[in-house]
Amino acid sequence: MGIMEKQQNEPGEIVSLLLKEGLLTKEKALYAMRVKSKLAPDKTLIDTLKDLKYINENQVKKVLRANHLSLRIGDLLVELGYLTREKLNAALNIQKTQKDKRIGQIIVENQFMSENVFIDALSVQLGFPFIDLSIEDVDSSVIENIPIKWCMANSFLPVKKIKGKILVAFADPFSKTDIQGARKLFGKNFVMAIAAPNMIEKKLEKLGSGSVRPKSVVDENTAIGIVETIIGNAIDQGASDIHIEPFEEKLQVRYRIDGILVPYKMFPANAATMVASRIKILCKANIAEKRRHQDGRMTFEHKGNPLDLRISIFVTVFGEKIVLRILNRIDQIIKFDQIGMQPKMLERFKRDVLNVPSGVLIITGPTGSGKTTTLYSCVSEISNPQISIVTAEDPVEYVVEGISQCSIDAGINRTFEETLRHIVRQDPDVIVIGEVRDNYSAGVAVHAALTGHKVLTSFHTEDSISGLIRLMNMEIEAFLISSTVTCVLAQRLLRRVCPHCQQPYKPSSADLKLLGYGPDDMGKSTLMKGRGCPICNHTGYKGRVAIYEMLVLNEFVREAILTSRSSYDLRKISIETAGLVTLMEDALSKVSSGITTLEEAFRCIPRLLAPRPIQEINRLLGVS
Ligand SMILES: [Zn+2]
C-alpha cells in the first residue's frame, strides 16, 4: 500500500532527470502534477507536461539517451504510458518466481505489451536502431573467433561492421552486465542496437550449433508428447478451452481459465504442422486437408477419466489455428445449493420455479456466462425416479445419470427440428431444449408448456427483460408467453477474489459515482481485492462466482406482456412488483461481501438503471 501511494505522488524518474538537467523547473512540475490529478488522471505526467508545452519530445529523448543506464525499464515504460502500474506490478511479481528471466522478457511473454510495441518503444525512446533479425543477416567476419556461449549468457548478438565499429544487438539494452559483457569483447568499439530477444537466441543457437541450451521436458520432443502435455495441463489447470495459434515465428498456446485467456507456452513455429496433424488424427479430421476449416470431436483419457473435447480447426495465413473445448468436466456439475444464489433468491427459485410442475424456465446470458452449468444444476435438482426428463442438446456437454439426453447431429440429419418433433411423443414430464435459437424451437417450448410439461431452456440475451422481449419478437402470441413462461433467469460469471492474496480496499469516489452512489450507499462492507500471487497466476482472482437476475413473472408483468409495454416499463414493473434484483445489484451484493470486485462488475455487467443502496439490496436478497 505504502509503495503504491509513494509512486503515485512522486514525479517519476524521467521527470526527476528533466529537473536535474535544468530542462524543467520544480514549480512547473508541481503545477503539472496538480493539473494531471484534477483534469487528466488517465494521462501520464510526461504527456501532461507536453500538453502544457513545458517540455517537448526531443528533450525527453535526450535525457533518456544520456541516462538510460540509471533507469529501470519497467518504470520507464510506466512513466511513458506504455504499461500500467498494475501490469508492471504483476510482471515484477512473476519475476519473483522466475528469477532467471529479465523483466522485459516477462512483460512480452505474458503479453502485457506485444513484442513489437516493446521493441519499438525502446528503440524510439532511447534512439537505438532496431534490427529485424528475420531479415538481417549476420556478417560472418564479425562473429569469427567470438565465444557464442558468452554472447548467449549476455543476450547480445554482433551483427555487422559500420564505419569501423561493430553493431551489437541487445535483448535488454538496460542490462549493465550485458553491456559490460560486450565491452569485454569489443572494448569501446561497438554501437548498441535492439532486437527481439527470441530472435537473438535463435540466431545464436544456429551459430553455436552443438552448444544449444537444454530445452525443457523430454517428451515434448514428439508431437504426441506435446499434444498430451498441452491437453493434460489444461485439464489440471481447470481450463475450459485451449487455443493453439501459429504465427510466423512461433506456435502459441493459451488456456482460457475463469473466462480469461492466459499464456501457457510458446513452441517453435515448426512444431505447428506436427501438432495439427496429431490433433487431426485424434479427432478423426482429414489430415491431408490444410486449406479448409474443419471440426471434430475426440475423447481424451486423463488420470483414468475420459473427457470429451470439441475441436475447431480454422485456417489462418500462418497455418491452422486450433481451438479445443473441454466438455463434460466431471467437477463441473455444481450442486444446486452451491451455484451462488443469495439465500432469499435461492429459496424463491426453488419454491416458485423449480418445484412447480409446468411452465417454461429460460436461462439467459452471453456465451461463457455459465448458462449450461446452471441448466444442468437445475436438471439434476429436479431429477427423480418418478419423472421422465428428455433433452435435445447441441451437443450433450455433461452426461447426467437417469435422464435421456440426445445430441443433435446435423451430419446424419438428426436435426434440432427433427428431434423436437419426436421428443414430445416420448411422454416426458420435463423437456430440456439446450438453446432456443429460432422461432420453431421457441414455439415448441411454449406449446409443450401449454400442454402441461415443464420446459427448461437457454437463450442468448443480455438480461432477463431482453429475454422476454426477444421471445415476444419471435412470432409467438403474447398471451402464450404470458401464460407459459414462469421465470427468466439472467446470469454472468465474475472472477472470484483470490483467497490467498486478498486484502481490503476502499472503492474510489469515481467508482461510486459510476454507480450513482453517495458516500454511505456502500454501507459498512469490507471490499476485497487480490494482490496477485503464484497460486492465482498473479491475476488476483481464482475461480468464478455466478451473478443472477431472476424475473419470476407475476400478474403485473404478465399484464405488461399482454399490452406489449416497452422494455423500460417491463423492467420498472418487475423491480417494483416482482422483487427483481438486477444483475448489477446482485453483483454489488457479492462485491460488498468481498467475493468479487467492482472492476469485475463494471467489466462484465450492463449498467441499465442506477442500483439501489447496498443495504436495500442485501435485505431483498436475505444477506446479513
Ligand atoms: Zn492470489
Residues whose N, C-alpha, C, O or C-beta is under 5 A from the ligand:
A	BS01	ZN	C498 H500 C501 G530 G532 C533 I535 C536 G540
